[in-house]
Amino acid sequence: MVPDYSFSFAMSSCLIAMLPKGFYDRVDDGSIILKNSKRFSFCSDGINLEDGEESIKSGIIILATGFRGDQKLRDIFTANWCRNIVAGSSDTSVPLYRYRLGNFLGWHIWGQ
């Protein structure tokens, strides 16, 4: 989970996220668990990762999908009703600022 880019690159590319005080302390003590997983399923007491190979008990699960997260959320869920509840339709979601900022700046600076 450690970035493979420098702090200065992160600052200049708007890749810095603001985290609550004590976030990394909670990661260290295990009260916040960070996991990458391409596949998961919900279970009665949390989440199963990678086809049930690992199970994590949790009261709250946050899907930190990153850039173009709305599309990733639509791709995660197979049931249409769940997709609509979680991510909405593609014409009602708002892309993240990084996606829109380039278009906005280009139009104002270069008249494109």
N, C-alpha and C positions, 0 to 999 in steps of 0.2 A: 504494500500500500504506500510505500515511499515513492514520491515522484522521481522520474528519471531526467528531470530538467532542473536548472538552477533557480534560485529564488528570484534573481533579477529577470530571468526569462518569464517566470510566472507573473511577476508584477507588470511587466510590459505587455503581456498577452492577456491580462484580466483572468488569470487562472487561480488567483488567490481567493479562497473562500473564508468567510468570517465564521469562526466557530465559537460556541459558548465557552465561558471560563471553565477550566478544569476538564475539557473534553478529552485531551490525551491522557490525563490522569485516570479517567474512567475507562479508557481503552486499556491502559496498563493494568488496572485492577480487575478487568474482565467484566465490568458491568455494562460496557458497550463492546459489542463484537462486530468487527468489520470483516466481511467475506466477499470475495469475488465468486460468482457462480453463473454459468451459462444456463443451467436448468435448476429449477426448484419446484417444490410443491408445498402447499400449506397443510398442516396437520392440526389436530385438536389443541396441542400445547405449544405450537410454534411453527417451525419451517423445516422441511427436509431439503438438503442440498444434493445436487448431482445424483438423481435417481435413488434417493434414500440412503446413500452411503454415509451421510452425516446428518444428524438431527440437532437442532438448536431450540431449546425451550425459550420462548419469548412472549412477552405481553404486547410488544410493539415491534413491527417490522417496517423498516424504511427502505423503499426501493430507490436508491440513489443512482439514477440512470445516466446522469450527466447530460452532455450536449445532445440535442434532438431527443430528449427523454420522452416526449409525447409519442413519437413513433416507436421507440423501444417498448413503452408500456403497451401500445396496441399489439406489438408482436409477441409480447410475453403471454398474454391471455388468449386462450383458444375460444372461449365462449363469447359470442357477440355481445350479449347483455353485459358481461363483465368488462369487456373492452369499452363499451359506451359509458359505463359508470366510472371507470378508472381514468380513461384517457380522453373520452369524448370523441367526436369525429374530427377528421383532419381539417375540416374547414372552420371549426370552432376553437381550435387550440392556437395559442400564441407562442411562436418560437422564442427561444431564449435570446437575450439581448445581444450576445456575441454574434449570433447568426444575422440579426437585423442591423447591427451597428455598421457593418461594412457597407451594406447597401445604402444606408442613411447617409454616411459620411461621403461615399462616392458621389451621390446625387448632389449634395450640397457643395462639395469641394470642386468636383470636376463637371458638374452639370449633367451627370449621366442618369 
